[in-house]
């Protein structure tokens, strides 16, 4: 079923080409969702790496202070 301009149609109501278009829209929406999830996951990884760098820099600074450098 698809709603266009507040009118709901079944697959049988649509022409063959329209059914192909609907299938393509659904595929593109799925791909879009997958890409959005990938971006979110990559942002988490970027934050994790940034935190690891921040922690390593702080650790070096603390060691330098302890050693009087």
Beta strands, then each sheet from edge to edge (+ up, - down):
strand 1: 2-4
strand 2: 7-9
sheet 1: 1+ 2-
end
